[in-house]
Amino acid sequence: MNASSRRRVLALAAAALLPALALADGPWPSKPVRIVVPFAAGGTTDILARALAPELSRVFGQPFIVDNKPGAGGNVGADNVAKSPADGYSLLMGTVGTHAINSSLYPKMPYDHVKDFAPITLVAGVPNVLVMNPAKAESYGIHSVPDLIRVAKAQPGKLNMASSGNGTSIHLAGELFKTMTGTYMVHFPYRGSGPALLDLIGGNMDLMFDNLPSAMPQIRAGKLKALAVTSAQRSAAIPELPTIAEAGPLKGFEASSWFGLLAPAGTPPEIIQRVQQETAKALASPAIKERLLAQGAIPGGNTPAEFAAMIDAETRKWAQVVKASGAKVD
């Protein structure tokens, strides 16, 4: 057999083998996909994941299962995904904490938030909101941000402040507030916004800088008293509420949150692209868009490159906030 014939036989053999290989691997996804939420159920990260999962399940024909893995300000869940196979079956609902703040706040990180992940898309950006237990607010005579500052200054350490965990934007918003007002409130980190809200509503905590989507139902039900939002502008979902910058007045105060999908580094680009495209479509659909806007969240859907650039900019921004506030993991 000459060289030309041998090459032709090898080519035919390879062509015959390709369908078998494709069948063995199967198209993605051929089994359920995890969306790891690095916080407990009930918080905004969880709310967004559970709003998106059914849409992706419908489009891709496989279950997208929300898997809550709280701990260490989101580091436990994020590390779980970072160390998962890069096959598209483990995704992370990352946050400003896991992918911008924690790298500056924690002296030792279990993962590299840039090198270990492939950004997919921003899911939503949200303001935080300063909320109090209504009974506690009434007993302290707190009806506004200036009232809170007055009480906190008069009784350092008297007020306790819940958060969804060390290093979250909820925690950092409180630390920034304390720094800019010269006040001291005792910080109690929880394993997610949900458990923190339960204790706040139950009267075990005094106040919290929660994400607006998870706090909104409790505000509307009268279970929480809202004093101000932490964004630079008022929220369209609750326009009567002032910003902390204008209510304080605390010029320049801003501490908002964001949430986005990421995969382990090395995940095939075609999977990243498909998830981004379908997520963007879901977020642009009237039902999901109106639902998120009503909760105070602004839907995302940007490209992987745009999301990566955003993470880089946010990392630099929050490094300055951490340094200025003197926040530490406690």
N, C-alpha and C positions, 0 to 999 in steps of 0.2 A: 504493500500500500504506500503510494507516494505521499509527500507532505501535504499536498492540497486535499487529497482524499481524507487523510487523517484529521485535518482541521474541520472538514465538513462533517465527519462522523461525530467529533467532539462537540461541535455546535449543535447538532441534532439531539445529542444526548443531554446537553445542558438545557435545551429548549423543552425537552420532554420532562426534565426534572423540575422546571420552574412551577408548573401548576401544583405539583405535589408539595413543594415548599410553601407556596402561597396558601394551600389548604391547611397545612400543618400550623402555620402561624396564624392564619385567619385575619380578617380585616379588623381594624380597631374601631370601636371596642367589641370584643367577643365575650366579655364578662363584666360584672359590675365594677364601677369606678368609685373610689373613695374621694370625698371632699373632706379633708381634715379641717376641723374648726379647732384652733388652739385655745379655746376657752369653753367654759361650761355652757350648757343650753340656756337660752333665754335672753342673751345679750345680742347686740347688733350684728356681730360677726355671724352668730348662729342664725339670726333672722334672715340675713341676706343669703346665706348658704341654702337655707331651706326654701327660700323663694325661688332661687335659681335652679336647684337640683331637679325639680319636676320638669322644667322646661328642657333641660339637657337630656333627661331620661327619655322624654318624648321624641326629641329630634334624633338621638343616636340609637334608640331602641334597646338600651341597656340601663339598668338602675344606676343612678348616681346617688350614692348613699352618704349622708352626713355623718361623720365620725368625730365626736367631741373628745379631744385629748388636752385638757387644761393643765396648767402648771407653769411656774416660773415666768409669768408675764407673757405667755404665749410661746416660750422657747421650747417647751416639751413637745408640743404638737408640730411646730415648725421643724424641729430636729428630726422628728419621726418621718416627715416627708423628705427632708434633705437626704436621709439615709435609705430611702425606699428605692426600688428599681426604677430606672428612667424609662418606663414602658408605657406611660400614659394612664396607668391605673391608680395612681396616687396623686391627688392635687391638693393644694393648700389654699384655704381662704386666709391669705396673709393680711396683715394690718400695718398701720403706721408704726405700731410697737415692734412687731416681729421683723419689719424690714426698713426701719429708719431710726427708731429710738434706741432699741436694746443694745445695738452695737456700741453706743456711747455710754450707756448706763451700766451695763454689766462688765465687770473686770475681766471675765472669761466667758466666751460664748461657745456653745456646743456645735455651732455651724457658722459658716460664712454666708451672710445674707445676700451677697452678690455672686460669689463663685459657685455656691451650691444650688442655685435656683435658676430656672428659666422663666422670666416673667411672661404672663399670658395677656392679662388685661386688667385695668381698673374696673371694679364692679360698682363702687359708689363712694362718694365723698359726703361726709356729714359733719355738721357742727356738734359740739358738745353743749350740754345745757346744765347750768347750776341749779340743782334741785335740793329741797329740804323736806324732811318729815314735817307735815303741816302742824302737828301738835307741838313738836319741838320748836318750830319757828315761832309759834304763838307764845309759847312759854318764855322764850328769849326776847320776844318783842322784835323779831326780825321780819320785816315786810319788803325789804329792798336790799340791794348790794351794799349801800352805805351803812345800813343797819347791821349787816353781817360783819363788815369791817370794824364797826364800833364795838360790837360785842366781842369779837375775836381779839381786838387790841386790849380791851378792858380785862379779859379773862384768858390769858394765854394758856393753851392746852385744854381749855374747858370743852371746846367743840371737837368732835371726832369726824373724820372725813373718810368715807369708804371709797374704794376704787376697784376696778376689775382686775387689778394685779400690778405688781411693780413694773414700771417701764411703759405702761400703756399710756395713750394720750389722755385718758381719764385721770391717771395719776399725775402726769406732767402738767396738765391744766391746773390741777390743784396746787402743785409745787410752784408753778409760775405765779399763780394768784397770791400765794403766801409771800413769795419774794417781793412782788411788786407792791404789796400792801403792808409789808413789815409785820405780818401776823404769824402766829403759830397755832396750827391745828394738828391733832394726832392722826396720822395716816394708818388706816387698816386695809391692807390689800386682800382681795378675795380671789377666788379661782374663776373669775368671770363676772360680767355685769349682772347676770341673773341672780346669783346668790347675794351679791351686794345690795341689789334693789330690794330683795326680800327682807333683809335686815334693816334697810333704811325705812321701808314701809312699816315694818314691825316695831320701829322705835328704838332699835338697838344702835343705830347710827343717826347722826345729825344731818349730814349733807353729803353730796356727791356731785362730781362733774361728769355726768353720764352722757353717752351718745344719745342724740335726740330720738332716733327711731325706737330704741328700747324703752326710753322714758316716756315717750309721747302718750301711750295708752294710759299710763298711771297718772299723768298730768291731767288728761281729759276726764279721768274718773275721779279726780279730786284726792287721789291717794298721795300725790306729791305736790309740793308747792314750788313752782318754777320762778326763779329770780331773774335769770338772764341767759343768753346764749354766748358761747365763747368765740364765735366767728367774727370776722371783720364787719359783715353786714347782717342785718336781721334775717331770720329764716322765713321763707314764704309760707312754710307750714304753720308757723305761729308768729305772725308779723307783729302782734301787739307786744311781744316780749323784747325788751331792749338788749343790746349787746352789753357785755361787761365793760367794754371800752367806754361806752356812752353812759352807762348806769353808775359806774364806779365813782367818779370817772377815772378810768385807767387807760390812758392814751397808749395805743399800740398793742393792747392785749389781744392775742389771737392764738387759739389752740384747737384746731379742728382735727378730725380723724378721717382716715380713708381705708378702704378694704379692696383687695384684689386677688385674682387667681394666679397661682404660680405652680410650676411643676419642678421635679428634680432636674438639675442640670444634666444635659445629655438626652433629654426626651426628644424624640424625633420632631423636627420642625413642622412636618405636615400635621402632626397631632396638635401641636401648639397653635398652628394657624386655624385648624378646624374648630378647636374649642373657642378661640378668640372670636371667630366669625359668628358662631352660633350664640355665644354669650352676648355679643354686641346686638344681634338681632333680637334676642329675648329682652334685653334691657330697653330696646327701642320700641317694643310692642306696647300698645296703649295700656293694656291691663297691668303689666309689670311697672311701666314708667309712672303711671298715675298712683299706683300703690306705694312706690318708693317716695315719690314727691310728697304724698300726703303724710308720710312718716317723717319727713324732714331730710330724706336722703336724696342726693343728686346722682342719677344714674351715670355710669361711665361707659366703657366699651372701646377704649383706645387701643392702638396696636401694641404688640409686644415691645417694639423699639421705643415707642412713646412712653410706655409704662416703665421701661428700664431707665429712661432719662428722668422720669418723675421720681423714681426711687432714689437715684443718685442725688437729685436736688433736695429731696426731703431728708436724706441722711445728713447732708451738710447743714441744713436748716436746724434740725433737731439737736445736732451735736452742739450748736451754739446755745440752744435753749437749756439743754442739760447742764452745760458749763455755767451759764448765767444764773440758773436757779439753784445750783448746788445740790440737785437731787441725787440721792443715793439709793441703792437697793437696800431695803430693810426687811 
